[in-house]
C-alpha cells in the first residue's frame, strides 16, 4: 500500500485528537483533575530523615484526605523530590514540579538556604509553597513582609522557637553566665546564635559569650569544635547542628567530658526524633543537662488539640512504624492547611488560596496554628525542656521541666527590625 | 598553653583519619596510576558493613572491623580484575568517569540495601572512656585512632620498603613492561595492591562508626578531604600523604579554635598555595 500525504495527515490528526481527548475530554469525564502537591526535602545523607519524615507526613495526610473525598472533591496526588540541601537543586525541583508535572501547591524544604533561594522562583511560577522545616526568620520577615512575595507560607515554627525561647528559659538560670556556641555554619546557625545572643543580652546584661566554633554541612569530626569551646570554660553550650550531625556532635561532647564540665547544653532542635533515637543508648550520661526543643514534640499538644495529636500519633505509627518528627507533623498540617484554605476559597487558584490562608486558623496535632497575615508565618506553641527517658516512650523525649510560653512572648512581631550577623 | 596542646592532640586524631583514607588513595595512584574517585565510596561501604556486623549482627567490634576491611578488599579485587584492568592504558578522564560511576552505583546500592536514614551503633564500651591529658579528659576513642594511624603508617612502610613483595611492587610501579619481562606477575601484583588500598579505605570507614553516623553519600565528604591531603603531600607519595594529613588536620582544628569563620577555607588556601608554588606537592616528585 502506498502511503499518501493525505493518509499520513489524516493519521496524524487522529492521533492528535485522541491525545487531546485523553488529556482533557475522556479522562476528565471519568475522574476529576487531581490536585497536585509537589513536595521536597533532604532524602540523602546525615539529614535524610527530615526529608523522609516530610514525605511520610505528606503521604499520610493525602491518604487520609483522599479517603474523605479529596480537596474540593478532587483526588490529591503527591510528587516528591530530594532537595539535597542545595539551593540550586531545590529551585530546579520547584520548576520541574510546577512546569512539567503541573503542581498546584508545593510543600516541604529542609534547608534555610534552599528556602531563601526558592522565594523569587515561587513569585515567578505563581505557586504557593508551604515551608515545613527551613527555619530562618528571613524567609517570612524579609521575603514575605519585606519584599511581598505572597506565595510563601510557613507551617513550621521559625528560629524564634529555639533561640528566643531558649534565651527566655536560660535567663532564669543565675548559675550560667558564660555561653559558648557550636553553630551550624550556614544561614540557619548564624541567625540562631544572633537571635539568642540579642535576646539574652537584654535580659541578662551580666552574661558573657566566650567562644564560637562553626561546623558546615558534612562536618566529618566534631571533636575539634567541642574541645575548642570547652577550652574557654563556658558554663553552657548553645548548639545548632542537627540530624545525624547533632548525634555525632553529642557523642564527641560526651566522651570529652562536656556533661561533667558544663551546667547545661542546649541542643536547639534536639527534640527531633532521629536525634532522640540516636542518643537513646547514652541518655544516662548526659547527667540531666541536655535541653532542647523542636518545631513539634509528639508527646505534647495544647488542651484544645490533644485528642487530634493522639489520633495523629496513632495513625502515623500504624502507617510508618515510627514516631512522627516535627518535619512530618508540620508537613501533615501544611497539607491540611492547604485543604482548608482551598475549600474556603472554593478554588485552587493561587491568589484566592493566599487570600483565604492569610489570618486563617487551623487545628493541627501540634496545636492551633494561626497564619499571620503580615508574613504568612504560622503561630503556635511548642515547649522547650529537659531531655529525659520517660516510661511511656521507647526513646528519650523532651519531657521534664517543660517550659511553655505563649508565642506572643517569643515570636518576633511586625514591623520587623533587620538583624545584624 | 595546655589548651593548645590538647587541641593539637585532637587535631592529630583527625589527621590520622585523613591519613587512613589518603593512604589507600596514594597507593592506588602511586602504583597503579589510578586516580580512584570511588575511594570514598569504599570508605562508606566499610562503614556500612562494619555497622551491620557489629551493630546489627552483634559481632565483636574487632571482628566486625576486620571482616569489613576483608570484604571490601575482596570487592576491590573484583573491581580491579574486571574494570580497572581494562583502562590502565587509557587517559585519565576515562578513569575518573569509571570510578565516579562506581560512586553513583555504590551510593544507590547502599540506599537500596540499608535505606537513606543514618545509622549509628552503640559505642564499644572499651572506647567510651577517657584519660586525663593536659588537665582535661581525652577520649579513649581518639587515642585509639591515633594508635591505629601510626600502626598503619609503620606497617605500610615496612611492607613496601622492607619486604621482597614490596620491592616487586615498586619495580612493577617503576616500569610495568620491564617488570613483566623480568618475570613478575604484574597483573597479580596490581590486584593485591588495589585490594590493600580498598581494604584501607574500609578500615577507616569501619573505625569511624562509633563516633559518626553511617549515611549514603558519606564517602563524598571524605573523598574531597582526602584529595586535599594527597595534593598537599604529593599525589601518589605515601610519606607525602602522611605529612599532608597532619597539615590538614592541624589547620582544621586550630582554625576552628582561633579563626572560627575560616575553618572551611584554610585547607583550600594551603592546597592552592602548594599547587602554585610546588605543584608536585610537599614531598612529591617521584
Interface residues (C-beta under 8 A of the other chain):
Chain A: X43 X44 X45 X46 X48 X49 X51 X52 X185 X212 X213 X214 X215 X216 X218 X220 X221 X223 X224 X225 X227 X228 X230 X231 X243 X244 X245 X247 X248 X251 X252 X254 X255 X256 X257 X260 X274 X278 X281 X282
Chain B: X3 X6 X7 X10 X11 X13 X14 X17 X107 X111 X116 X117 X118 X120 X122 X123 X128 X129 X130 X136 X137 X138 X139 X140 X141 X142 X210 X211 X212 X213 X215 X216 X217 X218 X220 X221 X222 X225 X252 X253 X256 X257 X260 X261 X263 X264
